[in-house]
C-alpha cells in the first residue's frame, strides 16, 4: 500500500516542461496504466459477484487470468511487463502531442481497456466464496 501511495503521489508531482497543459493529467494515468487496469478489472468482477472489491482476497487479478488462459506464470508476467513498458512510453510522449491527439489516444486506450475487461471477465479464475456476516447459530 505504501508503494502504491508513493507511485500515486509521484504521478501527481510529474509536470513535464514544454507540454500542452490539458494533456498533462494523462501522464500519471498512463504510467500507472497496468495497476489501474488491474484494480478496475478486479473491482468490476468482484462487484458483479456480490463481493466487496477491496476486502475480498482472491486469485482473480489480471496476472492470474492471463496465466489461466494458457500463458503460464512467466508468460503472464511478460505480457504485463510489455504493457507497462508500452503505457510508460505513451506516458512519456503524451505531453508532447497536441491536446486533440492526446485525448484521442486516451479514448482508444479506454475502449481497448474495456474490451480487455470484457475478454478477461470470461477467462477462468479461482472463485472466492461470499463471506457471510457473523453467524447467529453457534
C-alpha positions as CSV (number, residue, x, y, z in Angstrom):
1,X,0.0,0.0,0.0
2,X,2.9,2.3,0.7
3,X,4.4,1.8,-2.7
4,X,1.0,2.4,-4.3
5,X,0.7,5.6,-2.4
6,X,4.2,6.7,-3.3
7,X,3.6,5.9,-7.0
8,X,0.3,7.9,-7.0
9,X,2.0,10.9,-5.2
10,X,4.9,10.9,-7.7
11,X,2.4,10.7,-10.5
12,X,0.7,13.8,-9.3
13,X,4.0,15.6,-8.9
14,X,5.2,14.9,-12.5
15,X,4.7,18.0,-14.7
16,X,6.7,17.7,-17.9
17,X,8.1,21.0,-19.2
18,X,7.1,22.2,-22.6
19,X,3.9,20.2,-22.7
20,X,0.3,21.1,-23.5
21,X,-1.5,21.7,-20.2
22,X,-4.7,19.8,-20.9
23,X,-2.8,16.6,-21.7
24,X,-0.6,16.6,-18.6
25,X,-3.1,14.7,-16.5
26,X,-2.6,11.7,-18.8
27,X,1.0,11.2,-17.7
28,X,0.3,9.6,-14.3
29,X,-2.7,7.7,-15.6
30,X,-0.7,6.2,-18.4
31,X,2.4,5.4,-16.3
32,X,0.1,3.7,-13.8
33,X,-2.0,2.1,-16.5
34,X,-1.3,-1.6,-15.6
35,X,-2.2,-1.2,-11.9
36,X,-5.2,1.0,-12.8
37,X,-6.4,-1.7,-15.2
38,X,-6.0,-4.5,-12.7
39,X,-7.8,-2.6,-10.0
40,X,-10.7,-1.8,-12.4
41,X,-10.9,-5.4,-13.6
42,X,-11.0,-6.9,-10.1
43,X,-13.4,-4.2,-8.8
44,X,-15.9,-4.8,-11.6
45,X,-15.5,-8.6,-11.4
46,X,-16.0,-8.8,-7.6
47,X,-18.8,-6.3,-7.6
48,X,-20.7,-8.3,-10.2
49,X,-20.4,-11.4,-8.0
50,X,-21.6,-9.5,-4.9
51,X,-18.2,-9.3,-3.2
52,X,-16.7,-6.3,-1.7
53,X,-13.9,-5.4,-4.2
54,X,-11.3,-4.2,-1.7
55,X,-11.8,-6.5,1.2
56,X,-12.1,-9.9,-0.7
57,X,-8.8,-11.5,-1.4
58,X,-8.6,-13.8,-4.3
59,X,-6.8,-15.1,-7.4
60,X,-8.9,-13.1,-9.9
61,X,-6.3,-10.5,-10.8
62,X,-5.1,-9.9,-14.4
63,X,-1.9,-12.0,-13.9
64,X,-3.9,-15.0,-12.6
65,X,-6.4,-14.8,-15.5
66,X,-3.6,-14.5,-18.1
67,X,-1.9,-17.4,-16.5
68,X,-5.1,-19.5,-16.6
69,X,-5.7,-18.9,-20.3
70,X,-2.5,-20.7,-21.1
71,X,0.3,-18.2,-20.8
72,X,1.6,-19.6,-17.6
73,X,3.2,-17.6,-14.9
74,X,6.2,-16.4,-17.0
75,X,4.0,-15.5,-20.0
76,X,1.6,-13.6,-17.8
77,X,4.4,-11.6,-16.2
78,X,6.0,-10.9,-19.6
79,X,2.7,-9.6,-21.0
80,X,2.2,-7.3,-18.0
81,X,5.8,-6.1,-18.4
82,X,5.3,-5.3,-22.0
83,X,2.1,-3.5,-21.2
84,X,3.9,-1.5,-18.5
85,X,6.6,-0.5,-21.0
86,X,4.0,0.5,-23.6
87,X,2.0,2.6,-21.2
88,X,5.2,4.1,-19.8
89,X,6.4,5.1,-23.3
90,X,2.9,6.6,-24.1
91,X,3.1,8.5,-20.8
92,X,6.4,10.0,-21.8
93,X,5.2,11.1,-25.3
94,X,1.7,12.1,-24.4
95,X,2.5,15.6,-23.1
96,X,4.2,16.4,-26.4
97,X,1.2,15.5,-28.5
98,X,-1.5,18.0,-29.4
99,X,-4.4,18.0,-26.9
100,X,-6.7,16.5,-29.6
101,X,-4.3,13.7,-30.4
102,X,-3.6,13.1,-26.7
103,X,-7.4,12.8,-25.9
104,X,-7.8,10.5,-29.0
105,X,-5.1,8.3,-27.6
106,X,-6.8,8.3,-24.2
107,X,-10.1,7.3,-25.9
108,X,-8.6,4.5,-27.9
109,X,-6.9,3.2,-24.7
110,X,-10.1,3.4,-22.8
111,X,-12.0,1.4,-25.4
112,X,-9.2,-1.1,-25.6
113,X,-9.2,-1.4,-21.8
114,X,-13.0,-2.0,-21.7
115,X,-12.7,-4.7,-24.4
116,X,-9.9,-6.3,-22.4
117,X,-12.0,-6.3,-19.3
118,X,-14.9,-8.0,-21.2
119,X,-12.5,-10.6,-22.6
120,X,-10.8,-11.3,-19.2
121,X,-14.1,-11.5,-17.4
122,X,-14.7,-14.7,-19.4
123,X,-11.2,-16.1,-18.5
124,X,-11.1,-18.8,-15.8
125,X,-10.0,-17.8,-12.3
126,X,-10.2,-19.2,-8.8
127,X,-13.6,-18.2,-7.4
128,X,-13.9,-16.8,-4.0
129,X,-16.9,-17.6,-1.8
130,X,-19.0,-14.8,-0.5
131,X,-18.3,-14.3,3.2
132,X,-21.5,-14.1,5.3
133,X,-21.7,-11.9,8.4
134,X,-21.3,-13.3,11.9
135,X,-23.3,-16.5,12.2
136,X,-26.2,-16.4,14.6
137,X,-26.1,-20.2,15.0
138,X,-23.2,-21.4,17.1
